[in-house]
Amino acid sequence: MSSKIAGPGSGPRGAEPQPHSTRLRWVALAVLVLAVLLVGIDVTVLGLAAPFLSEDLRPSSTQLLWIGDVYSFVIAGFLVSMGSLGDRIGRKKLLLTGSVAFGGISVLTAYASSAETMILWRALMGVAGATLMPSTLALIRNIFPDPRERSLAVGIWGAMTAAGTAVGPLVGGFLLEHYWWGSVFLINLPVMALLVLVGIKLLPESKNPAPGPWDLPSVGLSMVGIIALVYAVKEAAAYGLRWDIAAGAVVGVAALIVFVRRQLRLPHPLLDMRLFKNRGFTGAVLADLLTILGLSGLVFFLSQFLQMVQSRSPFQAGLAELPAAIGSVAAGLLAGTVARRISVRGAVSGGLAAVGLALGACLWLQATTGYLLLGSVLLVVGLGAGLAFTVTADVILSSVPKEQAGAASAVSETAYELGAALGIALLGSVVTGVYRSFVTPAGVPEAAAEEARHSLGEAVQSAHSLGGAPGEQLLATARDTFTEGLRFGAGAGAVILLAAAVLAWWLLRGQRLGEIPED
């Protein structure tokens, strides 16, 4: 490893506790990926449960979007603070505490009685979730000091993220066919219990030996800045520019500016802004943000398309999405080898370009499209995204001293969650905007059509209530218009992904795994 990334924690006096054998290192990794599975399962089962939530809780289309993205909003606002907190109090302690909280809030979410309480519990789950991902990556950075071993460990970490997205739809689909929608959130409990019980014994504690104080004003500024800015973008995309939305944007931007200025002055900042002087670090972070931004709108609505447009059962929808997870697992395991043989920028840019082209293929999507196109698109998306995300995570971890691993990991995860929130807000608003524009079919009461425009789930309910030919016409129109909106969203996502591929090619030039390139 390059001496340029050595820091106070890398020498003998500041060395972090490590598992003492190769076997224990890999056993510790197996424990860490349980937390990744936990988060991956939670994200994917929500998409499957959305139609059932729509029928039971009867959320408006705006509330449905909030249920989908409030978790990402909150987790994005807390990640930097939690990553820095883990560097200070111990990443193992933060991970296990957050896992217990995550499991407990999952129970509350499962028994939510209204759209409003669902939004609340999802927000609190975001607070707990903010402790998990930065802690796992930071612990990997410290457990695996060798660059090649770390590349494989990060690849396994990324592969298990994809495995969570595969397990979620399959288990969730089975539960949704046999139990009520809240059961999909209860699958977090056994994973959490295993993580905590095994992690207490096997995970080494790891923290910055000289972190300095945790700056509470910086915590508040980062939270207010990110949440206010993302909220403003979401509301502007949905309702246009209003004075309150503009005020939110101003508050968010102002808070982030003050946050950055404060970090540059503090002797022990919450986030060392000098990390962004490294072109590779900055390029990897931007690639993550743009990639998930381009993907999230499609991913969020895909389960609704498979179930309510193509009439698949939840379990069948889970099986249909499996190629994406398989591709991502395979790419994650091979990513380090590919990046070393081709180049970092070739691996990342190639992966992003593949995802962009796959999304572009969705411009031919129809309500009656066969699975050959859908399965092929999902497989290529999984391969490209798995390759890009795994290599960028490795670059980010390689670019910082290990005592700052928590904060750097938090930046990576903040980019991911911020991209997810913006993607659902912007591309999701494209889909819903097109969907709401459908013309009332002849013979269908305007009141029923207006109700159906709230969401595709409402359209299904309205069509069943009408019955007969009017109900069939309303449902067919709603399905066709939803599919048209999905095509628009996928097209916008393709443009974003191809632009991200070009940006990554430029910013990651000369970057190699395990070292910082000369500028």
NURO-951877 format. One record per residue (C-alpha): residue in three letters; x, y, z. Coordinates in steps of 0.02 Angstrom, whole numbers, plus 50000, padded with zeros to 5 digits. Example, Ala and Ser with C-alpha at 12.3 -4.5 7.8 and 13.67 -1.06 7.14 Angstrom:
ALA506154977550390 SER506844994750357 
//
This chain:
MET500005000050000 SER500615017249958 SER501425026550102 LYS500385041650054 ILE498865034550137 ALA499755030750301 GLY499075040650446 PRO499215041550635 GLY498265025250652 SER499385015550534 GLY500945013950639 PRO501225002150786 ARG500665014650919 GLY499035019050829 ALA498675001950754 GLU496864996550766 PRO496364979750841 GLN496394966550706 PRO495864948250698 HIS497484938650724 SER497274925750587 THR496694924950408 ARG495264913650459 LEU494614925950589 ARG494714940250465 TRP493564931350344 VAL492394925650483 ALA492274943750540 LEU491854948650361 ALA490454935650359 VAL489704944150512 LEU489844961450433 VAL488914956450276 LEU487414951850382 ALA487144970450410 VAL487254973250223 LEU485974959550194 LEU484854968050321 VAL484864984550226 GLY484734976250055 ILE483234965950106 ASP482354981050180 VAL482554991450022 THR481904978249901 VAL480424971950001 LEU479734989550009 GLY479554989849820 LEU478614973249823 ALA477504978849966 ALA477034995449883 PRO475474988749795 PHE474854981049958 LEU475224997150053 SER474225006549923 GLU472724995349948 ASP472784994950138 LEU473445011950194 ARG472755021150041 PRO474195033650026 SER474115047349897 SER475415046749757 THR476425059649853 GLN476335049650013 LEU476855034049918 LEU478395043149855 TRP478765048850033 ILE478615030950096 GLY479865026149962 ASP481135039949987 VAL480995046750166 TYR482175032750222 SER483465038750097 PHE483205057050145 VAL483505053850329 ILE484915041450308 ALA485795053650190 GLY485635067450320 PHE486375056750459 LEU487715046550371 VAL489155058850384 SER488785061850568 MET488635043350607 GLY490195038850509 SER491175051650607 LEU490375045850770 GLY490925028050734 ASP492705034150709 ARG492605041650883 ILE491625029450993 GLY492035013450899 ARG491325006350738 LYS490854989650815 LYS489894998150956 LEU488955009350834 LEU488574994850716 LEU487844983650850 THR486844997650931 GLY486145002950763 SER485694984950721 VAL484644983150878 ALA483754999650842 PHE483484994750660 GLY482664978450712 GLY481544986850841 ILE480935000150721 SER480594986650591 VAL479274979750708 LEU478434996750722 THR478474998450532 ALA477664981450511 TYR476174987050615 ALA475985004650544 SER474135009450541 SER474175023950418 ALA475225031650281 GLU475795045150403 THR476435032750533 MET477275022550397 ILE478215038050342 LEU478715041550522 TRP479375024050556 ARG480305023850391 ALA481135040250441 LEU481685033250609 MET482305017550521 GLY483395029250418 VAL484205035850577 ALA484625018050631 GLY485145013050455 ALA486405027350450 THR487445017950578 LEU487595001850477 MET488385004350307 PRO489825016250355 SER490265004950501 THR490384989350393 LEU491494997350261 ALA492595005850391 LEU492844989450483 ILE493324981050318 ARG494604994850289 ASN495404990850456 ILE495234971950457 PHE496014970150283 PRO497564981150267 ASP498214971750114 PRO497514979949954 ARG497164963549862 GLU496314955450011 ARG495314971350037 SER494774971649855 LEU494084954049874 ALA493264958550041 VAL492444974049965 GLY491884963249819 ILE491054951049939 TRP490284965750032 GLY489564972349869 ALA489004954949816 MET488054952749978 THR487204969449951 ALA486574962049788 ALA486154945749876 GLY485064955749994 THR484124962749845 ALA483874944849784 VAL483354937549952 GLY482174952049986 PRO481004949449836 LEU481004930449853 VAL480674929750039 GLY479584945350031 GLY478594938449884 PHE478274922249979 LEU477704931750134 LEU476584943550035 GLU475694928849956 HIS475354920650125 TYR475324934650255 TRP474964953250272 TRP476154966350202 GLY476934970350371 SER477724953150379 VAL479054958450253 PHE479814970250381 LEU479884956850515 ILE481184947050417 ASN482434959750481 LEU482314952550656 PRO483214935750637 VAL484594943850534 MET484814957450665 ALA484834944850807 LEU486174934250723 LEU487224949550683 VAL487194955850862 LEU487484939050947 VAL488914933750834 GLY489634951350811 ILE489874953950998 LYS491074939251001 LEU491954940150833 LEU492064958150773 PRO493614968050825 GLU493304985550892 SER494034999250783 LYS494115018050802 ASN495205033250776 PRO496475033450920 ALA496515052650922 PRO494865058650849 GLY494575075150936 PRO492845080850995 TRP491235077050900 ASP490705094150838 LEU488825095650869 PRO488585111650765 SER489335102450617 VAL488145087950647 GLY486655099750643 LEU487275109050489 SER487555093050387 MET485845086250433 VAL484895102250398 GLY485855105650238 ILE485615088550157 ILE483825085550211 ALA483235103150166 LEU484065102749996 VAL483395085549950 TYR481665090350011 ALA481685105949902 VAL482205095949749 LYS480845083049779 GLU479465095649805 ALA479995106349657 ALA479995090949545 ALA478245086349603 TYR477385103349618 GLY478475116349533 LEU479385130849614 ARG478475138849760 TRP479105151249888 ASP479215138150027 ILE480165126149914 ALA481365140049863 ALA481605144450046 GLY482025126150084 ALA483315126049945 VAL484105142050010 VAL484175135250187 GLY484955118950127 VAL486285127150019 ALA486695139950154 ALA486875126450287 LEU488035116050177 ILE489105131250136 VAL489285135250321 PHE489635116750355 VAL491065116350228 ARG491815132650293 ARG491735126150471 GLN492575109650425 LEU494015119050344 ARG494305128850505 LEU494125115150635 PRO495705105950694 HIS494645089950707 PRO493265091550577 LEU491745080450566 LEU492225077650384 ASP493965081650318 MET493555091550160 ARG495345089350100 LEU494855071750049 PHE493985079449898 LYS495645086249835 ASN496005068449783 ARG495315066849606 GLY495035048049623 PHE494045050049784 THR492965063849709 GLY492695054149548 ALA492165038449640 VAL490935048049748 LEU490155057149599 ALA490035040849501 ASP489085032749645 LEU487885047349661 LEU487465048549476 THR487325029749454 ILE486035027049589 LEU485135043049537 GLY484915035949363 LEU484395018749426 SER483285022249575 GLY481755028849484 LEU481665013249376 VAL482025001349520 PHE480685009149632 PHE479315007349501 LEU479864990849424 SER478994979949554 GLN477374989549526 PHE477554986649339 LEU477844968049360 GLN476384965849479 MET475054978349430 VAL475414980049243 GLN475974962349200 SER474904953949335 ARG476314943949415 SER476164937949594 PRO477384945449721 PHE478434929549719 GLN478454929349529 ALA478984947649530 GLY480404943149649 LEU480984929249533 ALA480874941049384 GLU482074953249468 LEU483334939549511 PRO484484942149358 ALA484984959449424 ALA485574952049588 ILE486464937449503 GLY487384949349387 SER487864960849530 VAL488524946549638 ALA489584939849496 ALA490264956949450 GLY490634961349631 LEU491694945849657 LEU492694948949498 ALA492794967949509 GLY494524969049589 THR495284957549458 VAL494454966849315 ALA495014983849379 ARG496824978049395 ARG496874969949223 ILE495954983549126 SER496054999249233 VAL494995007249368 ARG494235019849252 GLY493925006549119 ALA493004995649244 VAL491945009849316 SER491575018549151 GLY491225002049063 GLY490034996749200 LEU489105013249197 ALA488975013349007 ALA488254995649010 VAL486925001049135 GLY486515016449031 LEU486295006148872 ALA485224993448964 LEU484085007349027 GLY484015014148850 ALA483314997448794 CYS481825000848907 LEU481255014148782 TRP480444999448691 LEU479544993548848 GLN477684989548829 ALA476394982648949 THR476484966348851 THR478394965548837 GLY479044947748858 TYR480274942648991 LEU481724940348870 LEU481974959248856 LEU481624962549040 GLY482754948649102 SER484174953948986 VAL484034972049041 LEU484064967149225 LEU485564955649202 VAL486584969249114 VAL486064982049245 GLY486654970349383 LEU488324966749299 GLY488704984949262 ALA488134991949428 GLY489004978249528 LEU490644981449438 ALA490555000449456 PHE489985001149638 THR491254988449699 VAL492734996949616 THR492215014449675 ALA492015008049854 ASP493775000849846 VAL494465017249777 ILE493635027349916 LEU494305015950053 SER496045015749976 SER496135034649968 VAL496075038650154 PRO497045034650312 LYS496175020850407 GLU495765031950556 GLN494625041750438 ALA493835026150362 GLY492155029050445 ALA491975046850381 ALA492545041950206 SER491365027150201 ALA489975038750257 VAL490335050350110 SER490185035449993 GLU488545029950071 THR487895047850077 ALA488175049049890 TYR487245032649868 GLU485755037549976 LEU485705055449911 GLY485685048549734 ALA484275036549781 ALA483245050549858 LEU483525062249711 GLY483205048249586 ILE481535043449663 ALA481085061849678 LEU481585067249503 LEU481355051649396 GLY479895045949504 SER479065062649474 VAL479315060049286 VAL478425043249296 THR476995049849404 GLY476855065749301 VAL476585055849141 TYR475425043749230 ARG474295057449299 SER474065064549123 PHE473035050149053 VAL471405054848968 THR469805048049044 PRO469205033548934 ALA467475034648856 GLY466125027748970 VAL467165029749129 PRO466525041949261 GLU467705056649286 ALA467685054049475 ALA468335036149454 ALA469685041949333 GLU470235055749451 GLU470375043149592 ALA471385031649479 ARG472625045649440 HIS473225045849620 SER474225029849594 LEU474195013649495 GLY473595004749653 GLU472105016549660 ALA471765012849476 VAL471664994249513 GLN470434997649654 SER469385009649549 ALA469324997249404 HIS468734983349519 SER467404994749591 LEU466764999649419 GLY466794982149348 GLY466294977249172 ALA466914985849015 PRO467185003149099 GLY468304995149231 GLU469314985749099 GLN469525001648996 LEU470095011749147 LEU471344998449200 ALA472044996249024 THR472265015149005 ALA473095016649175 ARG474295002349137 ASP474785009148966 THR475075026649035 PHE476085019949183 THR477175010249060 GLU477395025948955 GLY477975035249110 LEU479185021149149 ARG479915022848974 PHE480185041549002 GLY480995038349171 ALA482135024849099 GLY482645036248956 ALA483115050049077 GLY484075037449182 ALA485025031349028 VAL485605049048989 ILE486195051449169 LEU487145034749171 LEU488035038149006 ALA488535055449068 ALA489185047349229 ALA490235035249124 VAL491075049749033 LEU491385059049197 ALA492135043649279 TRP493295040749130 TRP493985058449152 LEU494095059349342 LEU494795041749371 ARG496215042849246 GLY497805035749322 GLN496875028849473 ARG497415011749535 LEU496735001049675 GLY497665002349838 GLU498545018849803 ILE498275037249772 PRO498785043249599 GLU499815058649566 ASP498775073349503 
//
